[in-house]
């Protein structure tokens, strides 16, 4: 290896780009020099030639030696707190001050030369020395402020627990069951063609009275109000804010006093549209958004005119708590509507006039001031959504866990979050997954990643806001693609997913922040750890008391195709039959998903379809064998569907997992999938509504069969 190539390798390693990885088949895939250069460029680190790589490496090292303190330090409570200080040699006596979050202070004096020396280097007339300062190990959890030579060097010090929060029932070994639903697909006699927060409250009530201890839902992140048909909950406009289409308009207090709104809703044309969307097979996002926003604007005017003090105070407190990210998102929405005008399509923010492409310009601030009522309207919508989510979650307050939310791994590059956080995001790359048996060409999800260097230099502020926002009113949070806490697969723009590479993130820091916030919000953490996941990662999250996410269809005994026996599921895990990216149980069993994939050309020819069908027949046989080994079914290839679904959920009930969850789609007997990965326009993803209404659920025979299958979980510990 030449000196020049050594510089590129050292620079890539310093910036967290991994030299390679073992794929799901065990094959080692080395990161190419070209990929390293592209990913470094995405981080803002020039490396197009070896001279640039050498210069960038020297610059990064120079920066590290001129800052006095790290940008932030995350330490685990009970362990020694070690702070690396870089100063010129012999600066004399110094002091430090620690301002605790509680308002208390700690301080001390010390001699720099008495501290243990880590290393030193020449820089100017005197050497720079890196030495280690030890703080007391009894520091409380929290977000503290450390000052060296007070007023000169400052650094946030975040002290976190080593383990995430668990409900007392979980720590006592009690097993639970629950339901999972895509909120937007819920059907009821009252909603407006999309599931809403009142539906969620009803579902939580049904689950609670049935003995369930949680209800899981999809990410409820904010969508594009200028283009609601961009419906994927995993590609949202902003992950720290809510989808306002989930607001139950009729449940807003101002509705009762707003004559204009009530007159509009009861008009013939409006009532006709509402009945059409309420009874439709698919969610009509754009049409539903139009209906709701027409009424919401009338209610906003009513709210402004009445100015009820207690509601105004609540709204202002909400805006203050959510802070700058809420303000920026509302300005973004106002700008998006402004630049759309009367056009059918909305220009992307990178197509806006240049002064408006950044949230920090004077032009944007002037625009926000001139349109303050419109900005307030969007903040008001977010407040309403938060208030209704809070009320819905109260229906689960007697459950051990209650509402179980979902946090997407990224947000859409054209959305409010990306516009607001441009300095934190890597440019010209998307996150995805390497080639594996589920996608032989790899996956590109089209979502921009955090730049780990920029994230740390920002003191993790955006990450902390994101975690806090998604724990509000939840008793559990599923972290989508949780490997992102350790590393993410980056794909360069214009390249195949096979040309990507993994980039490391400050795992211990991010995990510590998640653990701290989980305790503060009493929110159990679930890691979606599917795909290419090293066992070391699963061991680490288990140590942190984070639950693993185990899908029945993927759980096979090592080295075989046999389904994993129930009691081999780890205790700290959640057991599910499937998820939103997989076919429903009925479709999987009857191979309808293969037929659909052939129709939309995901399976290219009849020979390939026949191979897939033979594989599925073998998988069905393996599942029957697993059920038979548990004494749940007799050996019969012609088993009736109702018997099979009951047996599958009894199997899940017997797992060693603390949590076992049934999908509402399987209870309803759906065949059409929620989402087919790898498709955009080929299939109506995220739209197929449930055929079963909430009013019908309590007396549904399949629901009661599954409820009975789960009700005796404690007998199989």
BELRA-V969926 format. One record per backbone hydrogen bond with DSSP energy under -1.0 kcal/mol. NH is the residue of the N-H (numbers start at 0). CO is the residue of the C=O. Records with the same first field share a line. If there is no record, write none. Layout:
NH=CO + CO
This chain:
5=1
6=2
7=3
8=4
9=5
10=6
11=7
12=8
13=9
14=10
15=12
16=11
17=501
20=28
22=26
25=22
28=20
30=18
35=31
36=32
37=33
38=34
39=35
40=36
41=37
42=38
43=40
44=39
52=48
53=49
54=50
55=51
56=52
57=53
58=54
59=55
60=56
61=57
62=58
63=59
64=60
65=62
68=66
72=155
74=157
76=159
77=136
78=75
82=132
84=130
85=67
86=128
88=126
93=109
95=107
96=146
97=105
98=144
99=103
102=99
105=97
107=95
109=93
111=91
113=110
114=111
117=129
118=129
120=127
127=120
128=86
129=118
130=84
131=115
132=82
134=80
141=158
143=156
144=98
145=154
146=96
147=152
148=94
151=148
152=147
154=145
156=143
157=72
158=141
159=74
163=543
170=166
171=167
172=169
173=168
175=657
177=659
178=213
179=661
180=215
184=181
185=182
194=183
196=245
199=195
200=196
201=197
202=198
203=199
204=200
205=201
206=202
207=203
208=204
210=207
211=206
212=176
214=401
215=178
216=403
221=237 + 240
226=223
229=226
230=228
234=231
236=221
237=221
242=219
245=242
246=243
250=247
251=248
254=251
257=254
258=256
261=257
262=258
263=259
264=260
265=261
266=263
270=266
271=267
272=268
273=269
274=270
275=271
276=272
277=273
278=274
282=686
284=282
287=283
288=284
289=285
290=286
291=287
292=288
293=289
294=290
295=291
296=292
298=294
299=295
300=296
301=297
302=298
303=299
304=300
305=301
306=302
311=307
312=308
313=309
314=310
315=311
316=312
317=313
318=314
319=315
320=316
321=317
322=318
326=322
327=323
328=324
329=325
330=326
331=327
332=328
333=329
334=330
335=331
336=332
337=333
338=334
339=335
340=336
342=339
350=347
351=348
355=352
356=353
364=360
365=361
366=362
367=363
368=364
369=365
370=366
371=368
374=370
375=371
376=372
377=373
378=374
379=375
380=376
381=377
382=378
383=379
384=380
385=381
386=382
387=383
388=384
389=385
390=386
391=387
392=388
393=389
394=391
395=392
396=393
398=395
400=212
401=212
403=214
404=475
406=477
411=235
414=411
416=236
418=414
419=415
420=416
423=420
425=448
426=41
429=490
430=446
431=488
432=442
435=438
438=435
441=438
442=432
444=430
450=423
454=450
455=451
456=452
457=453
458=455
459=454
460=457
463=459
464=460
465=461
466=462
467=463
468=464
469=465
470=467
473=470
474=402
475=402
476=523
477=404
478=525
479=406
481=527
483=480
484=481
485=482
486=482
487=502
489=500
490=429
492=427
494=491
498=495
499=496
500=489
502=487
503=15
504=485
506=504
509=505
510=506
511=507
512=508
513=509
514=510
515=511
516=512
517=513
518=514
519=515
520=516
522=517
523=474
525=476
526=546
527=478
528=526
532=530
537=533
538=534
539=535
540=536
541=537
542=538
543=539
544=541
545=540
546=524
547=571
549=573
551=575
553=550
554=550
555=553
556=561
559=556
563=554
567=564
568=565
572=570
573=547
574=658
575=549
581=578
587=583
588=584
589=585
591=586
594=590
595=591
596=592
597=593
598=594
599=595
600=597
601=596
602=596
608=604
609=605
610=606
611=607
612=608
613=609
614=610
615=611
616=612
617=613
618=614
619=615
620=616
621=617
622=618
623=619
624=620
625=621
626=622
627=623
628=624
630=627
631=626
635=633
638=635
643=639
644=640
645=641
646=642
647=643
648=644
649=645
650=646
651=647
652=648
653=649
654=651
655=565
657=570
658=572
659=175
660=574
661=177
663=179
666=662
667=663
669=664
678=675
684=682
685=673
688=280
689=184
693=186
696=692
699=696
703=699
704=700
705=701
706=702
707=703
708=704
709=705
710=706
712=709
714=711
715=712
